[in-house]
Amino acid sequence: MTSSEYDRLFQRLKPYLPASLAARLTDPIDADTALVLSIHLTSLRSVLSTYLPRYLVQLVMQNPSPGRVSGGFRHGTVMFADVSGFTAMSEKLSALGKEGAEEITGIVNDYFATMLDVSAGFGGDLLKFGGDALLLFFEGEDSPRRALATGQAMQEAMSRFARVKTSQGVFPLRMSIGMGSGPIFIANLGSAENMEYVVMGRALANMAKAEDRAVAGQVMVDRATRDAARSFARFAPAGDDFWLLEALTDTPPPSAGEPPLPVSPASLLNADTETLLQDCLFQVQVIDGMRPFIPDELLARLIINPQQPTVEGSHRPVTVMFANFYGIDEIIETLGPAHEAAITEILNTHFVTMSRILTRYEGVVNKLDTYAIGHRIMALFGALQAHEDDPQRAVRAALEMNEAMTEVNRRTCEILAALPDVQADFGSAPLKQRIGLNSGFVFAGNVGSVARHEYSVMGDEVNLTARLMGVAKEGEVLVSHSTARHVEGEFELLEKEAVKVKGKSQPVRNFVVTGVRQRPQRWANLTSSPIIGREEELQIGREAVERAKSGDGVVLVISGVSGIGKTRLAEEIAWFGEQGGMELLAGACLSYGKTMTYHPWADILRAYFGLHLADDAPTRTEAVRRGMEAIGEVVWTPVIGEVLGLEIPDNDLTRTLDPKLRRQRVLDLTVKLLQERARRRPLMVVVEDAHWADPASMDLIHYVARNIAGHAILLILPHRPDDGLPDWTVYPHAISLPLGDLPDEACLEIVRGLLGPVTLPSALQQLILSKGGGNPFFIEEVVRALVDAGALQQDEAGNWRVAEEVAQVELPDTIHGIIISRIDRLLQTDRRILQVASVVGRVFAYRILDGVYAAENLEVAIRERLNYLSSLGLTEVAAVELELFRFKHLTTREVVYESLSYEQRRTLHREIARFIERTFADALGEQANLLAYHYFEGHDWPKALAYNLQTARRAQHEFANDTAVTAYRRVLDITERIAAEQPDFDTYPERLLAHESLGEVLTLLGRYDEALAHFAAARDMVAAEPPSLDQQRHLADLCRKTA
């Protein structure tokens, strides 16, 4: 291969390689590296295929064209298998919160794996997962025979789930199955960036009706299936042309199913370099074809090690959307196989329109599936990549999606009108849409079996979203109470009557979003109020104002994490500047505004020209023209008009500009506008949340920053200290103002400002301070959480009082969302380090992290990454000589730990405990407390019993009586868990010792009633022993202690 061919190959390979493997791409590539590349890419292609139905994998293998839209009718039998009993189980397990959602997911996956194994044996292709249901497709002439055999075998396999044991009791699960046969329409929709597949048609509608008619344990089919299967099956009529399967008289033997795609073709193991590189190119072509169906964030995780892919489940705050669109089934039925291309174009018009809106707000299409009425898009905000404003993003996307239906219907009518042989009148709006939204914690991860799964979310919040969509009216965006609480400040909401939905014992509050709330401009009519804990920074800001007023331009950079008070400080500085005669122009970057060119500058220029939303286009155009005329640049009005979103016709001069020159004119004209205004009156320009600036806006920020020296302009840039932001100190006239955590007294002053003169117990103060972590926004949110929990209540006079003591409070979703969104932006390596560290505790030793965290070049990598995490303010050094680190904020550790699945937590706790045992084998007594904690949290009950008993006895010996009581009670708790899970494990000696010791310690504490109860329990145990001298002595001793 030539050097240019190598370059082209490298560019094709790099997107699908981890950094360590990409570093091995050199010209020329040696045979060993080529083989490693081939195995990696083949493994990646193989693991991606497990997220897609078999028909789609085969289609891509035959024609790997990314973004290829296609659609057509296929003939076969579709099966829908739904489980009854999960709702009752979910209601019970949902009381456990996150742990309940994880337990449900484990049970569902066990069920899925069993049923998919059965269906694969008869050639079934899993098209869609639907909560706890499966949609299977059997293609070909013998599809009814294989589908019926599958249905019968699946019902037999349900005996495994007749009594499912859970932490909340035993639940029976049963399954109902519906089938329909005939042509179904399958389409692959979207673009090279994002694709989905959809299945629809009369056979599916009949299948859904059949399943709805079936009761648990039955297989119900439509007439087409019955007619095709008369020769080998017996049916009983069930009414309305549906038939109940009674027996199969001729069952096809199970097949081996489709052969698995080879992971490492044997023929390549001894191939030459050229052959291996050609194979790499082929694998990349196939991966290119699959990639649009896989979310980018999921693909990034799979690329790391596709031979051992780990997509671990996690608990996350997510906003779930279900968008139900209907009317398409009638069109498909009318057009039929003769118009496959038109059907596909209509479907693609709708999907691409909705998908692009969702992508703009960084929502992810999770699936496109059938529904009782039409079909629905399920989208997730925050599942793979969290943002602190996911609920707001979801609502904005939903409003735009419903608005976009006008254009979708216009295009649909055009497509239908171009079909001369179609006479049906579908009206001007043949397609309808309604949307439901809900926010809350879900369990996110792979759902299905090892061989076939999808990335999705499970939990009560998902089910509620689907119910809300089902009760929404055409054109409505209906949101839950939890979503409403997040977005009520930005959107107009109308509360509807609470509705009773399946799975909820109480009616559910719900709200219609009627529009975007028109709020007053944040930076208009500023007023001053006391600013707490930032007196020094405020003084620096005031000095910057005075410098700018004197004609010495200043760039004031206010940096800090979310909620730390950047905007509040900037507002106070801006108010001071206005009082001193400065003019203020402000614009804000949006979290979803990376593709919204010049968005903050458009706000600034609208204020500059005095434009108002109520003005019509000619009025706004004239205002801009006058402003440009005032600086002698009227000929360039169309260029500035474009930034403002005004369609001002080009003139002979602007028409000749290429994009590069046009961009330069925007930069020059904006600077001139600001400089000319500052000649008349000193000027403040605020670009809020600069870390979210789109590339064009960031270029303009830099250009303005460079060109304000010597002008009466103060450029204020509040932003977060995120990676990738420029170093503003390159400008001599820049002032950096980093904001750190507030001291405790300032935080308590914020609390007093919220609650007034209420005296908080010291324990409650410490709870607020530890959860708030010196962050003003967090402090306010924790106080609100305490109000919601009933710990703080307001009397009729409006005074706050402490209603009850609380030892703990759940972190509000707002805080969790802010922190998890920051963690999600880290490299996978860094996220994993934080996860392992969070299980160790707030303070963690490098030695333990090094011993548990599995990676190459451990020592160098972990130390480097810890230094990097410290630079971001996530961790810090606790003790240099001991190599101890800690989470800078307890809240960060809590969020990272709580996001881990319970299975991951337990596994890591056990690994940490085993490492401590190995490392400190000669001094285990000193580590007993740590081992007791980690083995208990790791659910290794025998080990936990031994170390907790050791901890309890030491505390009793040291007269640490309260600690001893806690430890002995934990010993009894562990013995109960062992009795339930390992009944053959004898814990009699430990139980007896714990009861007797608790009696002794509680006596010393003066808690006599509790002591007597434990002595009585010990006496009962000893009395039940076979009579002996030792037994009698022990019994007498217990009686003496009781007396």
SULTA-V428591 format. One record per backbone hydrogen bond with DSSP energy under -1.0 kcal/mol. NH is the residue of the N-H (numbers start at 1). CO is the residue of the C=O. E is the energy in kcal/mol with one decimal. If there is no record, write none. Layout:
# SULTA-V428591
nh=NH co=CO e=E
nh=NH co=CO e=E
This chain:
# SULTA-V428591
nh=6 co=2 e=-2.5
nh=7 co=3 e=-2.4
nh=8 co=4 e=-2.2
nh=9 co=5 e=-2.4
nh=10 co=6 e=-3.0
nh=11 co=7 e=-2.2
nh=12 co=8 e=-1.6
nh=13 co=9 e=-2.2
nh=14 co=10 e=-2.7
nh=16 co=13 e=-2.2
nh=17 co=14 e=-1.9
nh=22 co=18 e=-2.6
nh=23 co=19 e=-1.8
nh=24 co=21 e=-1.5
nh=25 co=22 e=-1.6
nh=26 co=24 e=-1.1
nh=34 co=30 e=-2.2
nh=35 co=31 e=-2.2
nh=36 co=32 e=-2.2
nh=37 co=33 e=-2.8
nh=38 co=34 e=-2.4
nh=39 co=35 e=-2.6
nh=40 co=36 e=-2.5
nh=41 co=37 e=-2.7
nh=42 co=38 e=-2.5
nh=43 co=39 e=-2.5
nh=44 co=40 e=-2.3
nh=45 co=41 e=-2.7
nh=46 co=42 e=-2.2
nh=47 co=43 e=-2.7
nh=48 co=44 e=-2.3
nh=49 co=45 e=-1.5
nh=51 co=48 e=-1.7
nh=52 co=49 e=-1.3
nh=57 co=53 e=-1.9
nh=58 co=54 e=-2.4
nh=59 co=55 e=-1.9
nh=60 co=56 e=-2.5
nh=61 co=57 e=-2.5
nh=62 co=58 e=-1.8
nh=63 co=59 e=-2.1
nh=65 co=63 e=-2.4
nh=68 co=65 e=-1.6
nh=70 co=188 e=-1.6
nh=72 co=186 e=-2.0
nh=74 co=184 e=-2.8
nh=76 co=182 e=-1.6
nh=77 co=138 e=-2.8
nh=78 co=180 e=-2.9
nh=79 co=136 e=-2.6
nh=80 co=178 e=-2.7
nh=81 co=134 e=-2.3
nh=82 co=176 e=-2.7
nh=84 co=174 e=-3.4
nh=89 co=85 e=-1.9
nh=90 co=86 e=-3.3
nh=91 co=87 e=-2.4
nh=92 co=88 e=-1.6
nh=93 co=89 e=-2.9
nh=94 co=90 e=-2.8
nh=95 co=92 e=-1.0
nh=96 co=93 e=-2.0
nh=97 co=94 e=-1.6
nh=101 co=97 e=-1.8
nh=102 co=98 e=-2.1
nh=103 co=99 e=-2.1
nh=104 co=100 e=-2.5
nh=105 co=101 e=-2.1
nh=106 co=102 e=-1.9
nh=107 co=103 e=-1.9
nh=108 co=104 e=-2.9
nh=109 co=105 e=-2.6
nh=110 co=106 e=-1.7
nh=111 co=107 e=-2.3
nh=112 co=108 e=-3.1
nh=113 co=109 e=-2.7
nh=114 co=110 e=-1.8
nh=115 co=111 e=-2.4
nh=116 co=112 e=-3.0
nh=117 co=113 e=-1.7
nh=118 co=114 e=-1.6
nh=119 co=115 e=-2.7
nh=120 co=116 e=-2.4
nh=121 co=117 e=-1.0
nh=122 co=119 e=-1.2
nh=123 co=120 e=-1.6
nh=124 co=119 e=-2.8
nh=125 co=137 e=-2.2
nh=127 co=135 e=-2.7
nh=128 co=135 e=-1.3
nh=130 co=133 e=-2.5
nh=133 co=130 e=-1.5
nh=134 co=81 e=-1.9
nh=135 co=128 e=-2.4
nh=136 co=79 e=-2.7
nh=137 co=125 e=-2.0
nh=138 co=77 e=-2.8
nh=140 co=75 e=-1.6
nh=143 co=140 e=-1.6
nh=146 co=142 e=-2.0
nh=147 co=143 e=-2.7
nh=148 co=144 e=-2.6
nh=149 co=145 e=-2.1
nh=150 co=146 e=-2.0
nh=151 co=147 e=-2.7
nh=152 co=148 e=-2.5
nh=153 co=149 e=-2.3
nh=154 co=150 e=-2.8
nh=155 co=151 e=-2.0
nh=156 co=152 e=-1.8
nh=157 co=153 e=-2.1
nh=159 co=156 e=-1.5
nh=160 co=157 e=-1.6
nh=161 co=158 e=-1.8
nh=162 co=159 e=-1.3
nh=164 co=171 e=-3.2
nh=166 co=169 e=-2.2
nh=169 co=166 e=-1.4
nh=171 co=164 e=-2.5
nh=173 co=161 e=-2.1
nh=174 co=84 e=-2.2
nh=176 co=82 e=-2.8
nh=177 co=218 e=-2.0
nh=178 co=80 e=-2.3
nh=179 co=220 e=-1.8
nh=180 co=78 e=-2.0
nh=182 co=76 e=-2.3
nh=184 co=74 e=-2.9
nh=185 co=200 e=-3.5
nh=186 co=72 e=-2.5
nh=187 co=198 e=-2.4
nh=188 co=70 e=-3.1
nh=189 co=196 e=-3.4
nh=191 co=194 e=-2.3
nh=195 co=292 e=-2.7
nh=196 co=189 e=-2.1
nh=198 co=187 e=-2.4
nh=200 co=185 e=-2.3
nh=205 co=201 e=-1.7
nh=206 co=202 e=-2.9
nh=207 co=203 e=-2.2
nh=208 co=204 e=-2.6
nh=209 co=205 e=-2.1
nh=210 co=206 e=-2.5
nh=211 co=207 e=-2.5
nh=212 co=208 e=-2.2
nh=213 co=209 e=-1.6
nh=214 co=210 e=-1.6
nh=217 co=175 e=-3.3
nh=218 co=215 e=-2.2
nh=220 co=177 e=-3.0
nh=221 co=243 e=-3.0
nh=222 co=179 e=-1.0
nh=226 co=222 e=-2.2
nh=227 co=223 e=-3.2
nh=228 co=224 e=-1.7
nh=229 co=225 e=-1.2
nh=232 co=229 e=-1.5
nh=234 co=247 e=-3.0
nh=236 co=244 e=-2.3
nh=238 co=242 e=-3.0
nh=242 co=239 e=-1.2
nh=243 co=221 e=-2.7
nh=244 co=236 e=-3.2
nh=245 co=219 e=-2.8
nh=246 co=234 e=-3.1
nh=247 co=234 e=-1.4
nh=249 co=232 e=-2.2
nh=250 co=232 e=-1.3
nh=255 co=121 e=-4.1
nh=268 co=265 e=-1.8
nh=269 co=266 e=-1.2
nh=271 co=268 e=-1.3
nh=276 co=272 e=-2.2
nh=277 co=273 e=-2.5
nh=278 co=274 e=-2.0
nh=279 co=275 e=-2.1
nh=280 co=276 e=-2.3
nh=281 co=277 e=-2.1
nh=282 co=278 e=-2.0
nh=283 co=279 e=-2.8
nh=284 co=280 e=-2.4
nh=285 co=281 e=-2.0
nh=286 co=282 e=-2.1
nh=287 co=283 e=-2.7
nh=288 co=284 e=-2.9
nh=289 co=285 e=-1.5
nh=290 co=286 e=-1.7
nh=291 co=287 e=-2.9
nh=293 co=290 e=-2.2
nh=294 co=291 e=-2.1
nh=299 co=295 e=-2.5
nh=300 co=296 e=-2.3
nh=301 co=297 e=-1.3
nh=302 co=298 e=-2.0
nh=303 co=299 e=-2.1
nh=308 co=305 e=-1.2
nh=314 co=444 e=-2.3
nh=315 co=899 e=-2.5
nh=316 co=442 e=-2.2
nh=318 co=440 e=-2.9
nh=319 co=381 e=-2.3
nh=320 co=438 e=-2.8
nh=321 co=379 e=-2.7
nh=322 co=436 e=-2.2
nh=323 co=377 e=-2.7
nh=324 co=434 e=-2.8
nh=325 co=375 e=-2.3
nh=326 co=432 e=-1.8
nh=331 co=327 e=-1.0
nh=332 co=328 e=-2.6
nh=333 co=329 e=-2.5
nh=334 co=330 e=-1.9
nh=335 co=331 e=-2.8
nh=336 co=332 e=-2.6
nh=339 co=336 e=-2.0
nh=343 co=339 e=-2.2
nh=344 co=340 e=-2.6
nh=345 co=341 e=-2.2
nh=346 co=342 e=-2.2
nh=347 co=343 e=-2.6
nh=348 co=344 e=-2.8
nh=349 co=345 e=-2.3
nh=350 co=346 e=-2.0
nh=351 co=347 e=-2.7
nh=352 co=348 e=-2.9
nh=353 co=349 e=-1.8
nh=354 co=350 e=-2.3
nh=355 co=351 e=-3.3
nh=356 co=352 e=-2.4
nh=357 co=353 e=-1.4
nh=358 co=354 e=-2.5
nh=359 co=355 e=-2.8
nh=360 co=356 e=-2.0
nh=361 co=357 e=-1.2
nh=362 co=359 e=-1.7
nh=363 co=358 e=-3.2
nh=364 co=380 e=-2.5
nh=366 co=378 e=-3.2
nh=367 co=378 e=-1.6
nh=369 co=376 e=-2.2
nh=371 co=374 e=-2.4
nh=375 co=325 e=-2.8
nh=376 co=369 e=-2.7
nh=377 co=323 e=-2.6
nh=378 co=367 e=-2.9
nh=379 co=321 e=-2.3
nh=380 co=364 e=-2.5
nh=381 co=319 e=-2.2
nh=390 co=387 e=-1.5
nh=393 co=389 e=-2.5
nh=394 co=390 e=-2.6
nh=395 co=391 e=-2.1
nh=396 co=392 e=-2.4
nh=397 co=393 e=-2.6
nh=398 co=394 e=-2.5
nh=399 co=395 e=-2.4
nh=400 co=396 e=-2.2
nh=401 co=397 e=-2.6
nh=402 co=398 e=-2.2
nh=403 co=399 e=-2.1
nh=404 co=400 e=-2.4
nh=406 co=403 e=-1.4
nh=408 co=404 e=-2.2
nh=409 co=405 e=-2.6
nh=410 co=406 e=-1.9
nh=411 co=407 e=-2.4
nh=412 co=408 e=-2.3
nh=413 co=409 e=-2.6
nh=414 co=410 e=-1.7
nh=415 co=411 e=-2.2
nh=416 co=412 e=-2.4
nh=417 co=413 e=-2.4
nh=418 co=414 e=-1.2
nh=419 co=416 e=-1.6
nh=422 co=419 e=-1.8
nh=432 co=326 e=-2.7
nh=434 co=324 e=-1.7
nh=435 co=476 e=-2.5
nh=436 co=322 e=-2.5
nh=437 co=478 e=-2.3
nh=438 co=320 e=-1.7
nh=440 co=318 e=-2.0
nh=442 co=316 e=-2.4
nh=443 co=458 e=-2.6
nh=444 co=314 e=-3.1
nh=445 co=456 e=-2.4
nh=447 co=454 e=-3.0
nh=449 co=452 e=-2.7
nh=453 co=50 e=-2.5
nh=454 co=447 e=-1.9
nh=456 co=445 e=-2.6
nh=458 co=443 e=-2.2
nh=463 co=459 e=-1.5
nh=464 co=460 e=-2.2
nh=465 co=461 e=-1.6
nh=466 co=462 e=-1.8
nh=467 co=463 e=-1.9
nh=468 co=464 e=-2.5
nh=469 co=465 e=-2.4
nh=470 co=466 e=-1.8
nh=471 co=467 e=-1.1
nh=472 co=468 e=-1.1
nh=475 co=433 e=-3.3
nh=476 co=473 e=-2.4
nh=478 co=435 e=-2.9
nh=479 co=511 e=-3.2
nh=480 co=437 e=-1.5
nh=484 co=480 e=-2.4
nh=485 co=481 e=-2.1
nh=486 co=482 e=-1.0
nh=487 co=483 e=-1.7
nh=488 co=484 e=-1.7
nh=490 co=487 e=-2.1
nh=491 co=487 e=-1.6
nh=492 co=515 e=-3.0
nh=494 co=512 e=-2.4
nh=496 co=510 e=-2.4
nh=499 co=508 e=-2.2
nh=504 co=501 e=-1.7
nh=508 co=499 e=-3.7
nh=511 co=479 e=-2.6
nh=512 co=494 e=-2.8
nh=513 co=477 e=-2.6
nh=514 co=492 e=-2.4
nh=517 co=490 e=-2.7
nh=519 co=517 e=-1.2
nh=524 co=521 e=-2.0
nh=538 co=534 e=-2.6
nh=539 co=535 e=-1.9
nh=540 co=536 e=-1.8
nh=541 co=537 e=-2.2
nh=542 co=538 e=-2.3
nh=543 co=539 e=-2.1
nh=544 co=540 e=-1.9
nh=545 co=541 e=-1.9
nh=546 co=542 e=-2.1
nh=547 co=543 e=-2.1
nh=548 co=544 e=-2.4
nh=549 co=545 e=-2.5
nh=550 co=546 e=-1.4
nh=551 co=548 e=-1.9
nh=552 co=547 e=-2.0
nh=554 co=713 e=-2.0
nh=555 co=733 e=-2.1
nh=556 co=715 e=-3.0
nh=557 co=735 e=-2.9
nh=558 co=717 e=-1.3
nh=559 co=737 e=-1.1
nh=560 co=719 e=-1.3
nh=564 co=561 e=-1.8
nh=569 co=565 e=-2.2
nh=570 co=566 e=-2.5
nh=571 co=567 e=-2.7
nh=572 co=568 e=-1.8
nh=573 co=569 e=-2.3
nh=574 co=570 e=-2.7
nh=575 co=571 e=-2.6
nh=576 co=572 e=-1.9
nh=577 co=573 e=-2.2
nh=578 co=574 e=-2.6
nh=579 co=575 e=-2.3
nh=580 co=576 e=-1.1
nh=581 co=578 e=-1.9
nh=582 co=577 e=-2.5
nh=583 co=682 e=-3.0
nh=585 co=684 e=-2.7
nh=587 co=686 e=-2.5
nh=589 co=688 e=-2.5
nh=593 co=590 e=-1.9
nh=596 co=593 e=-1.6
nh=597 co=595 e=-1.1
nh=599 co=596 e=-1.8
nh=602 co=598 e=-2.3
nh=603 co=599 e=-1.5
nh=604 co=600 e=-1.9
nh=605 co=601 e=-2.9
nh=606 co=602 e=-2.2
nh=607 co=603 e=-2.0
nh=608 co=604 e=-2.0
nh=609 co=605 e=-2.5
nh=611 co=606 e=-2.7
nh=615 co=612 e=-1.3
nh=620 co=616 e=-2.1
nh=621 co=617 e=-2.7
nh=622 co=618 e=-2.3
nh=623 co=619 e=-1.8
nh=624 co=620 e=-2.1
nh=625 co=621 e=-2.4
nh=626 co=622 e=-2.4
nh=627 co=623 e=-1.9
nh=628 co=624 e=-2.4
nh=629 co=625 e=-2.2
nh=630 co=626 e=-1.8
nh=632 co=629 e=-1.5
nh=633 co=628 e=-2.8
nh=636 co=633 e=-2.0
nh=637 co=634 e=-1.8
nh=640 co=636 e=-1.5
nh=641 co=637 e=-2.7
nh=642 co=638 e=-1.5
nh=643 co=639 e=-1.1
nh=644 co=640 e=-1.5
nh=645 co=642 e=-1.1
nh=646 co=641 e=-3.1
nh=648 co=646 e=-1.5
nh=655 co=651 e=-2.3
nh=657 co=654 e=-1.1
nh=662 co=658 e=-2.6
nh=663 co=659 e=-2.3
nh=664 co=660 e=-2.0
nh=665 co=661 e=-2.2
nh=666 co=662 e=-1.7
nh=667 co=663 e=-2.0
nh=668 co=664 e=-2.7
nh=669 co=665 e=-2.9
nh=670 co=666 e=-2.3
nh=671 co=667 e=-2.0
nh=672 co=668 e=-2.3
nh=673 co=669 e=-2.7
nh=674 co=670 e=-2.2
nh=675 co=671 e=-2.7
nh=676 co=672 e=-2.7
nh=677 co=673 e=-2.0
nh=678 co=674 e=-2.3
nh=679 co=675 e=-1.1
nh=681 co=677 e=-1.8
nh=683 co=712 e=-3.0
nh=684 co=583 e=-3.2
nh=685 co=714 e=-2.9
nh=686 co=585 e=-2.5
nh=687 co=716 e=-2.4
nh=688 co=587 e=-2.7
nh=690 co=718 e=-1.9
nh=692 co=689 e=-2.1
nh=693 co=690 e=-1.8
nh=698 co=694 e=-2.5
nh=699 co=695 e=-2.2
nh=700 co=696 e=-1.9
nh=701 co=697 e=-2.5
nh=702 co=698 e=-2.3
nh=703 co=699 e=-2.3
nh=704 co=700 e=-2.7
nh=705 co=701 e=-2.7
nh=706 co=702 e=-2.5
nh=707 co=703 e=-1.2
nh=711 co=708 e=-2.2
nh=713 co=711 e=-2.5
nh=714 co=683 e=-2.6
nh=715 co=554 e=-2.8
nh=716 co=685 e=-3.0
nh=717 co=556 e=-2.9
nh=719 co=558 e=-2.7
nh=722 co=720 e=-2.2
nh=725 co=722 e=-1.2
nh=730 co=727 e=-1.4
nh=731 co=728 e=-1.9
nh=734 co=731 e=-2.1
nh=735 co=555 e=-3.2
nh=737 co=557 e=-3.2
nh=739 co=559 e=-3.0
nh=742 co=774 e=-2.8
nh=747 co=743 e=-2.0
nh=748 co=744 e=-2.5
nh=749 co=745 e=-1.7
nh=750 co=746 e=-1.7
nh=751 co=747 e=-1.9
nh=752 co=748 e=-2.4
nh=753 co=749 e=-2.1
nh=754 co=750 e=-1.5
nh=755 co=751 e=-2.6
nh=756 co=752 e=-2.6
nh=758 co=756 e=-2.5
nh=765 co=761 e=-2.3
nh=766 co=762 e=-2.6
nh=767 co=763 e=-1.9
nh=768 co=764 e=-2.4
nh=769 co=765 e=-2.6
nh=770 co=766 e=-2.8
nh=771 co=767 e=-2.2
nh=772 co=768 e=-2.5
nh=773 co=769 e=-2.1
nh=775 co=772 e=-1.8
nh=777 co=563 e=-2.1
nh=779 co=775 e=-2.6
nh=780 co=776 e=-2.1
nh=781 co=777 e=-2.3
nh=782 co=778 e=-2.6
nh=783 co=779 e=-2.1
nh=784 co=780 e=-2.1
nh=785 co=781 e=-2.1
nh=786 co=782 e=-2.1
nh=787 co=783 e=-1.9
nh=788 co=784 e=-2.6
nh=789 co=785 e=-2.0
nh=790 co=787 e=-1.3
nh=791 co=786 e=-1.8
nh=792 co=786 e=-1.2
nh=793 co=801 e=-2.4
nh=795 co=799 e=-2.8
nh=798 co=795 e=-2.1
nh=801 co=793 e=-2.4
nh=803 co=791 e=-2.5
nh=804 co=791 e=-1.0
nh=816 co=812 e=-2.3
nh=817 co=813 e=-3.2
nh=818 co=814 e=-1.8
nh=819 co=815 e=-2.3
nh=820 co=816 e=-2.8
nh=821 co=817 e=-1.9
nh=822 co=818 e=-1.2
nh=823 co=819 e=-2.2
nh=824 co=820 e=-2.4
nh=826 co=823 e=-1.8
nh=831 co=827 e=-2.5
nh=832 co=828 e=-2.4
nh=833 co=829 e=-2.0
nh=834 co=830 e=-2.1
nh=835 co=831 e=-2.2
nh=836 co=832 e=-2.7
nh=837 co=833 e=-2.7
nh=838 co=834 e=-2.3
nh=839 co=835 e=-1.2
nh=840 co=836 e=-1.5
nh=841 co=837 e=-2.2
nh=844 co=885 e=-2.9
nh=846 co=883 e=-2.7
nh=849 co=845 e=-2.2
nh=850 co=846 e=-3.1
nh=851 co=847 e=-1.7
nh=852 co=848 e=-1.8
nh=853 co=849 e=-2.7
nh=861 co=857 e=-2.9
nh=862 co=858 e=-3.0
nh=863 co=859 e=-1.9
nh=864 co=860 e=-2.5
nh=865 co=861 e=-2.7
nh=866 co=862 e=-2.8
nh=867 co=863 e=-2.1
nh=868 co=864 e=-2.0
nh=869 co=865 e=-2.9
nh=870 co=866 e=-2.1
nh=871 co=867 e=-1.8
nh=872 co=868 e=-1.1
nh=873 co=870 e=-1.4
nh=874 co=869 e=-2.3
nh=876 co=886 e=-2.1
nh=878 co=884 e=-2.8
nh=879 co=884 e=-1.8
nh=883 co=880 e=-1.1
nh=884 co=879 e=-2.4
nh=885 co=844 e=-3.0
nh=886 co=876 e=-2.4
nh=887 co=842 e=-2.0
nh=888 co=874 e=-2.0
nh=893 co=889 e=-1.4
nh=894 co=890 e=-2.3
nh=895 co=891 e=-2.5
nh=896 co=892 e=-2.4
nh=897 co=893 e=-2.6
nh=898 co=894 e=-2.8
nh=899 co=895 e=-1.4
nh=905 co=901 e=-2.5
nh=906 co=902 e=-2.3
nh=907 co=903 e=-2.3
nh=908 co=904 e=-2.6
nh=909 co=905 e=-2.8
nh=910 co=906 e=-2.3
nh=911 co=907 e=-2.3
nh=912 co=908 e=-2.7
nh=913 co=909 e=-2.4
nh=914 co=910 e=-2.5
nh=915 co=911 e=-2.2
nh=916 co=912 e=-2.4
nh=917 co=913 e=-2.4
nh=918 co=914 e=-2.4
nh=919 co=915 e=-2.7
nh=920 co=916 e=-2.7
nh=923 co=920 e=-2.0
nh=931 co=927 e=-2.7
nh=932 co=928 e=-2.8
nh=933 co=929 e=-2.0
nh=934 co=930 e=-2.8
nh=935 co=931 e=-2.5
nh=936 co=932 e=-1.5
nh=937 co=933 e=-2.6
nh=938 co=934 e=-1.7
nh=939 co=936 e=-1.5
nh=940 co=935 e=-2.1
nh=941 co=939 e=-1.2
nh=944 co=940 e=-2.8
nh=945 co=941 e=-2.7
nh=946 co=942 e=-1.9
nh=947 co=943 e=-2.4
nh=948 co=944 e=-2.4
nh=949 co=945 e=-2.1
nh=950 co=946 e=-1.8
nh=951 co=947 e=-2.3
nh=952 co=948 e=-2.4
nh=953 co=949 e=-2.4
nh=954 co=950 e=-2.0
nh=955 co=951 e=-2.3
nh=956 co=952 e=-2.4
nh=957 co=953 e=-2.3
nh=958 co=954 e=-2.2
nh=959 co=956 e=-1.2
nh=960 co=955 e=-2.7
nh=961 co=959 e=-1.6
nh=964 co=960 e=-2.3
nh=965 co=961 e=-2.5
nh=966 co=962 e=-2.1
nh=967 co=963 e=-2.5
nh=968 co=964 e=-3.0
nh=969 co=965 e=-2.3
nh=970 co=966 e=-1.9
nh=971 co=967 e=-1.9
nh=972 co=968 e=-2.1
nh=973 co=969 e=-2.2
nh=974 co=970 e=-2.6
nh=975 co=971 e=-2.2
nh=976 co=972 e=-1.8
nh=977 co=973 e=-1.9
nh=978 co=974 e=-2.6
nh=979 co=975 e=-2.2
nh=980 co=976 e=-1.6
nh=981 co=977 e=-2.3
nh=982 co=978 e=-3.6
nh=985 co=982 e=-2.4
nh=991 co=987 e=-2.5
nh=992 co=988 e=-2.6
nh=993 co=989 e=-2.4
nh=994 co=990 e=-2.4
nh=995 co=991 e=-2.5
nh=996 co=992 e=-2.4
nh=997 co=993 e=-2.7
nh=998 co=994 e=-2.5
nh=999 co=995 e=-2.1
nh=1000 co=996 e=-1.8
nh=1001 co=997 e=-2.7
nh=1002 co=998 e=-2.8
nh=1003 co=999 e=-1.5
nh=1004 co=1000 e=-1.7
nh=1005 co=1001 e=-1.5
nh=1006 co=1003 e=-1.4
nh=1007 co=1002 e=-2.5
nh=1008 co=1006 e=-1.2
nh=1011 co=1007 e=-2.0
nh=1012 co=1008 e=-3.0
nh=1013 co=1009 e=-1.8
nh=1014 co=1010 e=-1.7
nh=1015 co=1011 e=-2.5
nh=1016 co=1012 e=-2.5
nh=1017 co=1013 e=-1.8
nh=1018 co=1014 e=-2.3
nh=1019 co=1015 e=-2.7
nh=1020 co=1016 e=-2.5
nh=1021 co=1017 e=-1.8
nh=1022 co=1018 e=-2.4
nh=1023 co=1019 e=-3.0
nh=1024 co=1020 e=-1.1
nh=1025 co=1022 e=-1.6
nh=1032 co=1028 e=-2.3
nh=1033 co=1029 e=-2.5
nh=1034 co=1030 e=-2.7
nh=1035 co=1031 e=-2.4
nh=1036 co=1032 e=-2.5
nh=1037 co=1033 e=-2.4
nh=1038 co=1034 e=-2.1
nh=1039 co=1035 e=-2.1
nh=1040 co=1036 e=-2.4
nh=1041 co=1037 e=-2.3
nh=1042 co=1038 e=-2.3
nh=1043 co=1039 e=-2.5
